[in-house]
Amino acid sequence: MQKNIRKVLGEFIRTSQLLALLAGALLYACGVGVLVFLGESVDWTVYWFGQAVVTLLQLSSVYLKAYYDLVSESWPRSATDNGRMDDWKPISRNVYLLAAVTTLTMGAMTTFVLYSRGVLQPASLLFLGISWMFAFFYGVPPLRLVYSGYGELISAIFLTTLVPGFGYVLQRGELLPIMGLFNFPLLALFLALTLATSLETYFSEIKAGRQNMMIRLGWQRGMNLHNFLIGLAFLLVGISPLAGLAWSLTWPRLLVLPVGIFQIWQMWQIGNGAKPNWRLLRLTAAASFGLLLYLQVFSLWTG
């Protein structure tokens, strides 16, 4: 029984996607960090309530996806030698439904607290409304965006654009054009990350009848887009001083360029028929995005 509890807990934690939650927290901090860099004060009560809304939206999205995944799939159970069914079975879909309802309810309550404090201006309401639609319809029919071939794009826009934008407008009430100088390179690297990780499961996803961005594009165009996105990301970082961004916010992000070049080289090698090292490719892709995000947040909050 204790072994089964550990398995259930482990599966539930994996479903919760802790690394994605960490990325959401850092991206939210990135949005507020622009405010800090400009020398403006931060309302820390609003900050933490806003962070709670973002995290609860992320959790409700993955729990709803897990629920509908289980609805659409069958989970056979193995029989033991004495004819009884094995004790272990995956988490019931009703548990994920209950978790989704709980997180959605908590998110609504947290949003009401922000509303009662008078900090939800039209801009923040717009960001919050779009974020809610993306999070909800990511895994819920009839849209079920996760398997539409556009799920990676929706996730990228939600995390790298809406989350930091929401963090900023929640504090200030309006958005600055300078936010794009931070968001677009992260958006490009996040899409490159999803393309790199989905290449490994390309044929198995096709057999399962699922659609993702790599399958919709085709593996050749997907690999070319992967390399283009990395080049675009660092090009945008490099020319950002021309748009008025301080050099102190630019040079730390350029330190990640060698990692991006190595990621392009790995994809180029795979395209030329070399044996893939999937683990190294996943690690490099995650490092490109994660390091750029970390250095960006660090520069904003300490600059």
N, C-alpha and C positions, 0 to 999 in steps of 0.2 A: 504493500500500500504506500509506504513512504517513498519507494522508488518511483511509483506512478505519479505521486504528487510532485516530485522533482521534475519529472518529464513534462507534466502539465505546466508547471511554473516556467520551465525553460522555454516551452513552446510559446507561452503567453508573452514572455519577455522578448523573444525573437520577433513575434508579430508586432510588438510595440515599437520596434525599430529605434533603439536608443541612440544610435549614431545620427539618425535623421533628426531626432529631438535635439541633440546637441548642436547640429548644424542650424536648426531653427532658432535656438537660443543665441548662437553667435551672429546669425544674420539679423536678428532683432536688435542685438547690441550694436551691430554695425550701423543700423539706421539711427539709433539714438546717439551713437558715437559722432555722427556728423554734427549734431547739436552741440556736443561737448567740445569738439574741435573748433567750432565757431564761438566758443566762450559763453554759451548760454547755459542757464541752470536746468537741472533735471528734477522733475517731480518723481521721487523714488516710489511713492505709493502707486502712482499711475503706471510707472515703469513695470513694477512687478505684477500688477493686475493685467496689464497688456501682455506681458510674457505668458501669464497663465492662460489667457485667451488663445494665444498662438499655439501653445503646447496642447491644450484641450482640443483645438481644431485638428491638429495633426493626429492625435490619438483617436478621435472619433472617426477620422477618415480611414485609418488603417483597420480599425475594428469593424467598420461597415464593409470594407473590402473583404476582410476575412470571413465575415458572416455570409456574404453572397457567393464567395468562393466555395464555401461548404454547402450552400444550397444547390449549387450547380454541379457539384462533384459527389461521387459516391465514395465512402470510406469503408472498404471491406475489413472485417475483423477475422483474424486467424483462429482456427480451432485447435485446442490442445489434444493430446492423445486420448484423454478420457472423455472427449466429446464436449467438454465445456468450452465456452468462448474465453479467449485470453482476457486478462484483466485490463490490459492497456487499450485505450482508444484515444483518438485525438480529442481536443477540447470540443465540447458540444457547440454547435453554432449559436444556440441560445445564450451561451455565456458571452460570446462576442457581441451579440445583439444587446444584452444587458449592459456590457461595458460601453458600447457606443451610445446608448440612451443616457447612461450616467455621465459620460464626458460631455455630451451635447447639453444636458441639463445644467451641469456645472459651468459650462461655457456661457450659457444664457444668463445664469445668475451673475457671473463675473462681468459680463457685458452690461447688465443692469446696474451694477455698482459703478462702473465707469460712466454710464449715462446719468446716474444720480449725482455724480460729482461734476457734471457739466463739461466733461472733456471730449465728448464725442461730437465733433464738428462735422459738417457735410463731407469734408475730405476723408476723415477717418471712418465715417460711416460707409463711404463708397468703397474704401479699401477693405473694410471688414465684410461688407456684403459680397464683394467679388470673391474674397478669400473663402467665405462660407460656401458659396456655390461650387468653387473648385474642389474644396475638401469633401463636400457631400456627394457630388456627382462623379467624383473620381472612381468610386467603386460601386455606386448604386445605380440600378437600372432606372430608366431605359438608356441613359447615356453610357454608363459604365466606361468612362474615359480611359481607365487603366488598360483596357484591351482594345482600344479603338485605333491604336497607332499614334495617338496624340497624347497619351498619358504622360510620357516623359517631358513633353513640352509644358503640359499643365503643371506638373510637379516643379519644373524649373522656374516657371513664372511665379508660382505661388511662393516658393522658398526664397528665390534670389531677388524678386521684385516687390511682391506684395507684402511680405513679412518685414523687410527693412523699411519700406515705405510706410507701413502702418505704425511701426515704432516711432518714426520721425513725426508724422502728422498727429499722432496721439499727444505728443508733447507740444508741438508748435502750431498745429491747426492748418498748415498749408505746406505744400511740397516745393522743394527747390530743384531747379533743373540739374544742379550738380550731382544729384542722386544717381543719375544715369551713368556718370563716370565711374561709380562704384558698382552699380548693379549689372551692367552689360557684360563686363569681363567675367563676372561670376556666373552669369546666365550661360555664357558660351562654354565655360569650363564644366559646368554642371551637366549640360547636354552632352559634351564630349565624354564625361564620366559614364553617363548612362549608355551611350553608344558602345563604349569600350566593354562595359560589363555585360551588355546584352549580346555581344558578338559570340561569346563563349556558348551561350544557350540558343544560338540562332536556329539550328536544325531541330532541336527538341521542342522549341516553342512552335515551330511550324507544324510538327507532328501533333502537338497538343491542340492545334487549331486556334492559337492565340496570336494576337496582332500586337506588335510594338513598333517603335520608330525604325529600328534597324530592318525589320522585316518589310515594313511599308516602303522603305527606300530601296531595299536590296543591299546585299552585303558590300558590293563594290562602291556604290554611291554613299552608303553609310560610312564606310571607312574613309572615303575622301572627305565627307562632311566633317568627320571627327577631326581630321588633320587641319581642315580649314578653320574650324571653330577655335582650336588652340592657337593657331596663328592670329586669328582675329582678336582673341582675348588679349594677347600680349601687345598687339598693335594698338588696341584701344588704351591699354595701360601706358604704353610708351608716348602716345600723343596727347595724353590727358593734360600735361602742363600747358599745351597750346590752347586748351580750353579754359585755362585759368586755375587749374588745380595745383596746389603747392607741391614743390619737388619733394618735400619731406613725406608726402603721402604716395609718391610715385616710385622712388628708388627702392623702398623695401619690397614692393610687389614685383619689381623686375628681378629680384633675387630668385624667384620661382621659375624664371625662363628656362634654365638648364633642365629642370624636371619636365617641363612641357616639351622641350625638344626631344628628350629621351622617350617620352610617351609617343610622339609622332614617329620616331625611329622604330619603336616596337611595332606600331601599326603598319608601317611601311614594310618591315620585314615579314610580317604575317601576310600582307598582300602579295609579296614576292615568293610565297611558298615556304617560308621558314616555319619550323615547328613552334607553335605558340607556347609561351610561358604565361598561362592565364593568371596565375597568382601574382606574378610580377607586374603584369599589365594592370590588374585591379588595384594593386598597391600604388603604382605610379599615378594612375588616374585619380585615385582618392587623394594622393599627396599633392597633386597639382591644384585641385580645388581647395583642399583643406588648408594648405600652407598659404595660398593667396588670401583666403578668408581670414585666417588667423593674423597674418601680417597686416591686413587691412584694418581689422578691429583694433589690434595693438597700436597701430600708428594713430588712429583716430582718438583713442582714449588716452594716449600718453603724449600726443603732439600738442 
